[in-house]
């Protein structure tokens, strides 16, 4: 549940539920907010789950479970997946080494199941695992002016770099915050600020009103920004898919030791290419997502079923509907059709990102040459 509901409401927020948590959908003009982020800076309250892992074996324990190498040094982070035995993504996460503990930022509805599963497998390892979601607030600061924004309000430290490193400081010398350099999911410079839950309202107001001005951002705008940037999201593109299929190579270390699902990932990699790939497309209207009641594909080329739409949004900058689709890897056609209300309309495959901002998303799908 949002920690700063009164402030959101004062800005005219409309709410929705995502991953079992209440978040801001929009503030009335999501397209206008979108442009404001591209030209300046926006602040979003993220609905993350937070898992704290402590104890002497914390790094080894988490490293044995996830698809990427857990950083050994304080102040560093990594993007990773937890897979099922079939190599399919159960959750994505950011893992940060915060000294005496690791903090894992997951989709909110994945934190509690993750804690329960891992607690049942600790055995003799010296590790303590708990759901810390209620202890922290996480705010994203994104936009072409986000570095200036962070510098204008942060005391005791400068804006961190490179991506997924962090510094500790304060706002006005009063509210302690951790500032993380993001991996640019909006295609703009970006940071995540973490504070104690009890300081959330004061920190959010400071982010909006102190230093350079900022605008509050809801998840409708987040969807369109990340789509333009070519960033796959957990619920729409990643969940239940094999990492190689969705091109999420930044979350994988192919040289690390065994983890659940590694055998499948390695087989797909050794084959040279997966059966499907994630592409961006532009269409004349917003298509349906997924498959219809009969399981028929919504993406066609020359009349043949070739894939499914995962997400589609109106793009304020492209000025037409854009989206992602999982299609046959060897798809040679750029001209497609997608389903809109049961009818097929024209669409074209587009290179990612759709829009070039001040930074490039680290999560843009990539595949072996």
Residue pairs with C-beta under 8 A, 6 or more apart in sequence:
1 21
1 22
2 8
2 15
2 21
2 22
2 23
2 24
2 45
2 47
3 45
3 137
3 197
3 200
3 201
4 45
4 137
4 200
4 201
4 204
5 22
6 201
7 201
7 204
7 205
7 208
7 216
8 15
8 24
8 27
8 45
8 216
11 27
11 216
12 27
12 28
13 24
13 25
13 26
13 27
13 216
13 218
14 24
14 25
14 26
14 27
14 28
14 218
15 22
15 23
15 24
15 25
16 22
16 23
16 24
16 25
16 219
17 23
18 47
18 108
18 219
18 235
19 47
19 49
19 107
19 108
19 109
19 110
19 235
20 108
20 109
21 47
21 108
21 109
22 47
23 45
23 47
23 218
23 219
24 44
24 45
24 216
24 217
24 218
24 219
25 218
25 219
25 220
26 33
26 218
26 219
26 220
26 221
27 33
27 216
27 217
27 218
30 218
30 220
30 221
30 224
31 224
31 314
31 316
33 42
33 215
33 216
33 217
33 218
33 221
34 221
34 224
34 225
34 316
34 317
35 316
35 317
36 42
36 143
36 215
37 142
37 143
37 144
37 186
37 188
37 215
37 217
37 221
37 225
38 143
38 144
38 188
38 225
38 317
38 355
38 357
39 143
39 144
39 145
40 143
40 144
40 145
40 212
40 213
40 214
40 215
41 141
41 142
41 143
41 144
41 145
41 146
41 148
41 149
41 212
41 213
41 214
41 215
42 141
42 142
42 143
42 214
42 215
42 216
42 217
42 221
43 139
43 140
43 141
43 204
43 207
43 208
43 214
43 215
43 216
43 217
44 139
44 140
44 142
44 216
44 217
44 218
44 219
44 221
44 222
45 137
45 138
45 139
45 204
46 138
46 139
46 140
46 192
47 108
48 105
48 106
48 107
48 108
48 133
48 138
49 105
49 106
49 107
49 108
49 109
49 110
49 111
49 112
49 114
49 131
49 133
50 103
50 104
50 105
50 106
50 111
50 131
50 132
50 133
50 135
50 136
50 138
51 93
51 103
51 104
51 106
51 111
51 114
51 115
51 129
51 130
51 131
51 132
52 101
52 102
52 103
52 104
52 129
52 130
52 131
52 132
53 61
53 62
53 101
53 102
53 103
53 104
53 118
53 127
53 128
53 129
54 100
54 101
54 102
54 127
54 128
54 129
55 61
55 125
55 126
55 127
55 128
56 126
56 127
57 125
57 126
57 127
58 101
58 102
58 127
59 70
59 72
59 97
59 102
60 125
61 118
61 122
61 125
61 127
62 70
62 95
62 102
62 104
63 69
63 70
63 256
63 257
64 257
64 258
64 259
65 82
65 118
65 259
65 260
66 80
66 81
66 82
66 93
66 95
66 259
67 80
67 81
67 82
67 83
67 243
67 251
67 252
67 253
67 256
67 259
67 261
67 262
67 265
68 78
68 79
68 80
68 81
68 95
68 251
68 252
68 253
68 256
69 78
69 253
69 256
70 78
70 80
70 95
70 97
70 102
71 77
71 78
71 95
71 96
71 97
72 97
73 97
74 97
74 98
74 99
75 97
75 160
75 165
75 166
75 167
76 96
76 97
76 164
76 165
76 166
77 94
77 95
77 96
77 97
77 164
77 165
77 166
77 180
78 94
78 95
78 164
79 92
79 93
79 94
79 95
79 164
79 183
79 250
79 251
79 362
79 363
80 92
80 93
80 94
80 95
80 251
81 89
81 90
81 91
81 92
81 93
81 238
81 243
81 248
81 251
81 252
82 89
82 90
82 91
82 93
82 114
82 260
83 89
83 90
83 243
83 259
83 260
83 261
83 262
83 264
83 265
84 90
84 260
84 261
85 260
85 261
85 264
86 242
86 261
86 264
87 242
87 243
87 261
87 262
87 263
87 264
87 265
87 268
88 240
88 241
88 242
88 261
89 234
89 238
89 239
89 240
89 241
89 242
89 243
89 246
89 248
90 110
90 239
91 106
91 107
91 110
91 114
91 234
91 239
92 106
92 107
92 234
92 238
92 251
93 104
93 105
93 106
93 110
94 104
94 105
94 164
94 180
95 102
95 103
95 104
96 102
96 103
96 104
96 105
96 164
96 166
96 180
98 178
103 132
104 114
105 138
105 192
106 114
107 234
107 235
108 133
111 131
111 133
112 131
115 129
115 130
115 131
118 129
119 129
122 129
134 197
135 196
135 197
136 194
136 195
136 196
136 197
137 194
137 195
137 196
137 197
137 199
137 200
137 203
137 204
138 192
138 193
138 194
139 192
139 193
139 195
139 203
139 204
139 207
140 182
140 190
140 191
140 192
140 193
140 217
141 149
141 150
141 190
141 191
141 192
141 193
141 207
141 214
142 182
142 185
142 186
142 188
142 189
142 190
142 191
142 217
142 225
143 149
143 186
143 188
143 189
143 190
143 214
144 188
144 189
144 357
144 358
145 212
146 188
146 189
146 190
146 191
147 159
147 189
147 191
148 212
149 207
149 211
149 212
149 214
150 159
150 179
150 191
150 193
151 158
151 159
151 211
152 210
152 211
152 212
153 171
153 172
153 206
153 207
153 210
153 211
154 169
154 170
154 171
154 177
154 179
155 169
155 170
155 171
155 172
155 173
156 168
156 169
156 170
156 173
157 167
157 168
157 169
157 179
158 167
159 167
159 179
159 181
159 191
160 166
160 167
160 179
160 180
160 181
160 191
161 181
162 181
163 181
163 182
163 183
163 184
163 362
164 180
164 181
164 182
164 183
165 180
165 181
166 178
166 179
166 180
166 181
167 178
167 179
168 176
168 177
168 178
168 179
169 176
169 177
169 179
170 176
170 177
171 177
171 202
171 203
171 206
171 210
172 206
172 210
174 202
175 195
175 199
175 202
175 203
175 206
176 195
176 196
176 199
177 193
177 194
177 195
177 203
178 193
178 194
178 195
179 191
179 192
179 193
180 191
180 192
180 193
180 194
181 190
181 191
182 190
182 191
182 192
183 250
183 361
183 362
183 363
184 190
184 229
184 357
184 359
184 360
184 361
184 362
185 225
185 226
185 229
185 231
185 361
185 363
186 222
186 225
186 226
186 228
186 229
186 231
186 357
186 361
187 225
187 226
187 228
187 229
187 230
187 231
187 353
187 355
187 356
187 357
187 358
187 359
187 360
187 361
188 225
188 229
188 357
188 358
188 359
189 358
189 359
190 359
193 203
193 207
195 203
207 214
208 214
208 215
208 216
223 233
223 311
223 313
224 313
224 314
224 315
224 316
226 233
226 361
227 311
227 313
227 315
227 322
227 323
227 324
227 354
228 315
228 317
228 318
228 322
228 353
228 354
228 355
228 357
229 353
229 354
229 355
229 357
229 361
229 364
230 280
230 352
230 353
230 354
230 361
230 363
230 364
230 365
231 361
231 363
231 364
232 238
232 246
232 247
232 248
232 278
232 324
232 363
232 365
233 311
236 289
236 310
236 311
236 324
237 246
237 278
237 310
237 311
237 324
237 326
238 246
238 248
241 326
242 264
242 265
242 268
242 274
243 249
243 251
243 252
243 265
244 265
244 268
244 269
244 274
244 367
245 268
245 274
245 275
245 276
245 277
245 278
245 326
246 278
246 326
246 365
247 277
247 278
247 364
247 365
247 366
247 367
248 363
248 365
249 366
249 367
250 362
250 363
250 366
252 265
254 265
254 266
254 269
268 274
269 368
272 368
273 329
273 367
273 368
274 329
274 367
275 328
275 329
276 307
276 326
276 327
276 328
276 329
277 326
277 327
277 329
277 331
277 365
277 367
278 310
278 324
278 325
278 326
278 365
279 324
279 325
279 327
279 331
279 349
279 350
279 365
280 322
280 323
280 324
280 349
280 350
280 351
280 352
280 353
280 354
281 299
281 322
281 323
281 324
281 325
281 336
281 338
281 347
281 348
281 349
281 350
282 318
282 320
282 321
282 322
282 347
282 348
282 350
282 354
283 312
283 320
283 321
283 322
283 323
283 338
283 340
283 345
283 346
283 347
283 348
284 320
284 321
284 345
284 346
284 347
285 321
285 340
285 345
286 312
286 313
286 314
286 321
286 323
286 340
287 298
287 309
287 312
287 321
287 323
287 338
287 339
287 340
287 345
287 347
288 298
288 309
288 338
288 339
288 340
288 341
289 298
289 308
289 309
289 310
289 311
289 312
289 323
290 298
290 308
290 309
290 310
291 297
291 298
291 308
292 298
292 339
292 342
296 305
297 305
297 306
297 307
297 308
298 307
298 308
298 309
298 338
298 339
299 305
299 306
299 307
299 308
299 309
299 325
299 327
299 336
299 337
299 338
299 347
300 306
300 336
300 337
300 338
300 344
301 331
301 333
301 335
301 336
301 337
302 333
306 327
306 328
306 331
306 333
306 336
307 325
307 326
307 327
307 328
307 331
308 325
308 326
309 323
309 324
309 325
309 338
309 339
310 323
310 324
310 325
310 326
311 323
311 324
312 321
312 322
312 323
312 324
312 338
313 321
313 322
313 323
314 320
314 321
315 321
315 322
315 354
315 355
317 354
317 355
318 354
318 355
322 350
322 354
325 336
325 338
329 367
331 349
333 349
334 348
334 349
335 346
335 347
335 348
336 346
336 347
336 348
336 349
337 344
337 345
337 346
337 347
338 344
338 345
338 347
339 345
352 364
352 365
353 360
353 361
353 364
